[in-house]
Amino acid sequence: MNSFSITVNNHIVSYTDNSKYGAPVIIFIHGFPFNKSMWNLQVESLLDYYRVITYDIRGFGNSDTGNEDFTIELFVKDLVSLMDALKIDKTFLCGLSMGGYIALNAIENYAGRFNALILSDTHCIADTPEAKEKRMKTIENIRKYGVEKYADESIKLFFAPDSIAERVEEIASVREMIVKTSEKSLCNTLRALSLRKETCSKLKDINVPVLIMVGKEDKITPPAAAQLMHEKINDSSLKIIERAGHLSNLENPEEFNDQLKKFVASVDVIRI
């Protein structure tokens, strides 16, 4: 997949743009602490019919960090600035985990820019005091023991037990994404995640089609969190992905892609 770079919002963004002239646009936002390559199987599945864009959030993959403190609001500004730079007026938006936090904040503040949302393995609540404390402890451990130890411990949480036994290539790929991320970016993003605002109270205002997907064995943002969002978003669809944990798009890409394609095809979008 061809990668490009562009300067938007005072930092360099690395992105892929698999263009199909005149087709609706789909932008994928990766989770923490990954990068745009986590979406490769989804891009391959969609690129014959859509203009598919993936990008590295600042501080991840090949995007630089810029000079501002990381916040979800800053990540949203980066997203919208990228859309403006690429002359994208409206898009489908698919976010996993942290990507879902960004997507929910984006639809709240820039509702007219999105045709539909796909929210995967994410939730709408803010961090509890206990969750904040856990993130601060993680920052402390990363600084003390290093990124590689953090990567090895995280993988146990990200993947379902069967995936750990069977998805050897995917696990190796995810581990590489994590260890290639700087300690500074990991710690700055953990702090940003701990300070994010809840979006649950705004879900009732969403008036575009929404697909919610979650791995049946997701321990980080479990099916109950997806069900909560489903109940609050009018006419949303909820799909539980079998044989998957927190990285449902990698653990069961066949089912994930099937649900994604059905949903996107069902949304009536004016082609330009």
N, C-alpha and C positions, 0 to 999 in steps of 0.2 A: 504494500500500500504506500502510495506516495505521500510523503510528509512535507508540509510547508511551514513557514514561519511568518509572522506578521506582528508589527508593534501596535498594540491597542492598550488604552488606559495605562500608559507609561510602563509597560513591560512587554517582553517578547513572548508570544503565544505560539506553541507548536501544535499543528492541527493536520488532519487529513480531510480532504474534500473530494469525495468520489461523486462527481457531478453527472447527472443525467438531465439534459436540457429540458426545461419545462416541467419537470417533475416536482412534487411536493418535497420539502426539506425535512430531514430528521436529524436532530442534534443529540448526541449521546454525551452524558456527563458521568465520568467515572467516580468510583467511591474512594474512600480513604483506607489505606495509603497506597493506592494503585496509580495507573496512568491510562491513557487512551487505548493502549493495546489490549486492554481487557475486553474491548468490544469487537475485536477482529471477526469473530464468528457471526456476530450480528450484522456487521457491515457486509460481509460476503453474502449473507442471506437476503439482503435488501437492495443491493446496489444496482440490480438490473431494472428496478422500478422506481427508485427514489434517489434524490440527492442526499447522500449520507455523510454527515460530518462528525468527527470525533476530535476532541482537543484535550490537551493537558492543562489542568488547573494550575495556576501559578505555584511554583515551587515543586512541581511534580513532573516526571518524564523529562521532556526537553524544553519546557517553559521555564523562564527565569522567575525569580522571586519578586522582583520589583523592590520598592523601598517603603511600602506601606505595611502597617500591621494587618495580619490576616483576619478577616471577618467573613461571615456568610454574605453580608451585604456587599463587600468588596468583590467576592467571587461572582455575585449576580451582576454587578456592574461590568466585570470583565466579560461575562457571557453576552450581555446586551451590546457592549462595545464591539465584540467580535462579530455579532450579527450585523451591526451597522457597517463595519468595515467590509464584510462580505456581501453587502447589499441584500440581506435577508430580512424581509419585512415580517413574515410569519413563519413559524416552524412547529413541527412536532417536537416535543422535548421528552427525552427518556433519561432518568437519573436513578442510579443505584446508591443506596445508603447516603453518604454525604452528597452525592449527586442529586438525590431526592430532596434533601434539605434545601439545596440551591434551587431546584425546580419549584418547590413550594413557595419559597421566598420570591422567586421571579414572577410566578403567576399572580402573586398577591400585589406586586408593585408594577408589573408591566403586562397586565391581563390581555391587552389587545395584540400582543406579539406572538401568541401561541394558539395553534389550532387544536391541540390536544396534549395530554400528559400521560406518560407511562412512568409510574412510581414503583420501583423495584426494591424490595428488602430495605425499607426505610420506615420512618415514622414521623409524627408531627409534634411530639412533645419536646419540651426543653429538658436539658439535663437536670436531674434531681441533685440535691446537695451531695448525695452519696456517689452519683455518677461523676459529678465534677471532681470530687476527691479522688476517685479512681483514675480519672484522666491526669490529674496532677501527679499521682503516684507513677503512672506510666511515663510521663515526662522525666521524672526523677530516675526511673529505671533505665530509660533509653540513654540518658546522660552518663549513668553509672556503668552500665553493662554493655552498651553499644546497640547498634541497629540490627545486627545479625541475630542476637539473642531475642530481640523484640519480634523479628520476623518469624523465628521458629515457634515462639509461644503463640503468636497471633494466628498462625495457620490452623492450629487446633480449634480455634473458635470460629474461623471463617468457613471451614468445610464440614459437611456432614461426615459422620464416621465412615460410611461406605465410600464417599468421595476420597477420603484420605487413603483408603486401601486401593482404590481403582484409578483415580485421576492423577496419576504420577506426573504427567507432562504439565497439567494445569497447575498443580501445586508448585512445581519447579518454576514455572513462569511467574506465578504470583509472588513467590519468595524473591525472585530476581527484581521484580518491580519495587518491592519494599526496600531491599538492601541498596538499591541504586538511588533511593531518595535520601536527601541529606538529613542529618540529625536536626538541623535548624528548621527545615520545612516540616518535619514530623512534629516537633514540639510546638511550633507556631500554629500549626493546624489543629492540634489537640486542644490548644488554648482557645482557638476560635470556635471549635465545636462546643466546648464547655460553656461558652458565653452566648450561644445562639438563642434566639427567641422562639417560643412555641408558635406553631402555625395552625394548631387544631381549631382555634376559635374562628379562623378565616376560611375553613374548608367549605362551609355552607355557601360561600360567595363564589366558588368556582363554577363557571358556567360553560366550560368546554368538556368534551368527552374525556374520561379518565379511566385508564386501566391500571389496576394495582396487582402486582405479582409478588409472591413471597415464597421462599423455599420452605417446604413443610417442616424441615429440621433446623430452621434458622434460629440460632440461640441469641443473636445480637438484637435483631428486630423481628421478633417472632410473629407467627400468623395472627395472634391476638391484636398486635399493633396494627397490622394491615386491616383487620376486621374493623377496628375503631375508625380508621380513615374511611373505609368503605361505607360505614353507617353515616358518616358526616358529609360525604360528598354526594350530591344528588346524581342519581342515575349512573354511578360509577360501577365498574365491573371488577370483581375480585377473582383471581386465579391462584390456586395453591399449586406450586411446582413440586411434583414428587421427586424423591431421590436427590434433594438439594438442601443445602444449608444457606448461609448468608450470600453466597456467590452463585445464585441460581442460574445466571446466564452462562456461567462456565461449567457448572456441575451437571446441568441437564439442558444443554443448548437446543436440543431438538424441540422439547416442549416449550421452552422459553421463546424460541424463534417462531414456532407455530402460533402461539398466542399473540405475539407481537404483530406478526404479519396479518392475522385475521382482524385484529383491532384497527390497525392503521388503514387497512383496506375498507373498513366499515365507516370511516370518517369521511364525510363529504367535504372535499377541499377544492376550492377554485384553483385550477392549474394556470400558472402564469408563465 
